[in-house]
Amino acid sequence: MFDVEAIRSQFPALSLEVNGHPLTYLDNGASAQKPQRVIDRISKAYSFEYANVHRGLHHLSNVATENFEQARKKVQTFIGAEKEEEIIFTKSATEAFNLVAHSLIAPEIQPGDEIIISLMEHHSNIVPWHYLKERYGAVIRWIPVLDDGTLDMLAFENLLNEKTKLVAVTHMSNVLGTINPINEICEKAHSVGAYVVVDGAQAAVHEKIDMTWQECDFYVMTGHKLYGPSGIGVLYGRHDILSQMRPFLGGGEMIKSVTTEHIEYADLPHRFEAGTPPIVQAIALGEALDFLTEIDMGAIKIHEKELLNYANSQMAALDKVRIIGNCPSKGSIITFSVKDIHAHDISAILDKYGVAVRAGTHCAEPLLTHFGETSTCRASMGMYNTKEDIDRFIEALSKAIQFFS
Ligand SMILES: Cc1ncc(COP(=O)(O)O)c(C=O)c1O
């Protein structure tokens, strides 16, 4: 049974007081707090199990290598990937997109070839494609967003053509909360022979991901939002595609042999993991995924949906508040602006009451511009949030609005 108090008790940060108030942490979309067992796993790995991986023949190196590779298997299981070599560890979601851009798309792209991305992308799934536009003459085509934050699937279909090389789209918007129909997107993109990279940085935290039926070519995640450490990201890639790709970064770990004349690349997945990898971060991510699996992603989704509905109903009673994104298929994120009050001012007042939200563009400037905003606040809920958190947030928000009115 989903027991939110039992879950909360495992997160030391949630017992903090901020400015004399209990911490109300609603900035999970930016980064989540860490459970004690992840913190302990990091400490144990550095204390008693640490050496570099894949290189040594001594005991500690073998232990570290085994734990690191075990973490890869945990990611494989978590997302239902067919093979563990399909799991590439990166330092972030951002690095994963750059890897796909440079290793897969850049070598193939011709001037005039098209890359389709949506207007609701995070900058990390925009800027790498802009690089390809700048450097190779690729054309970026944007999937529009409807007023309620739904992706315009009709427009998407019309954008697809024989020049489309890649569709890069988020599974869940970090601003609107919109959950996109990735299977339908993949099916349509594949019908014109395009690759699909899906940004799962937000979605993987809130619902079950399963590559056995979600037919993406690439799926990207980031550890710090999954209640794991920062400095670790995941690129899932289909084996047949990854095995044809050239490496992104060059250095140690990713080669079989180096001579003065010649290099031979290592097999998957190490070919894409140049240099000393984020060893302890990967191991701790594995621990976070165990934690999520034990709680159950289905139960987390139900709990967060209840919180979202509750927060929406409370916010509806507030004057001057505009919620951006209210489509039916939505995860636990509420982005809003308040008429005539700057988002930074709102968030500063909320902080005085111990409420942590995000203010700014949320690394999604094209989307904010589309909705006529330059800065908004975002309350993003995680599995440990409660209705009491929402009550404290609403109370603080009402006071902030009163204060500036
Ligand atoms: C939807 C989405 N994609 C990508 C990222 C980038 O993740 P990272 O900063 O870990 O690379 C974020 C982070 O905020 C995000 O919300």
The ligand as a Gaussian input file, in Angstrom:
#p B3LYP/6-31G(d) Opt

LIG

0 1
 C       12.142000      17.819000     -19.711000
 C       13.595000      17.959000     -19.377000
 N       14.511000      17.546000     -20.259000
 C       15.817000      17.642000     -20.024000
 C       16.291000      18.174000     -18.852000
 C       17.774000      18.297000     -18.670000
 O       18.247000      17.465000     -17.658000
 P       19.746000      17.627000     -17.162000
 O       19.885000      19.040000     -16.680000
 O       19.865000      16.638000     -16.067000
 O       20.619000      17.364000     -18.308000
 C       15.385000      18.645000     -17.903000
 C       15.861000      19.264000     -16.652000
 O       15.270000      20.164000     -16.107000
 C       14.002000      18.518000     -18.168000
 O       13.078000      18.950000     -17.303000

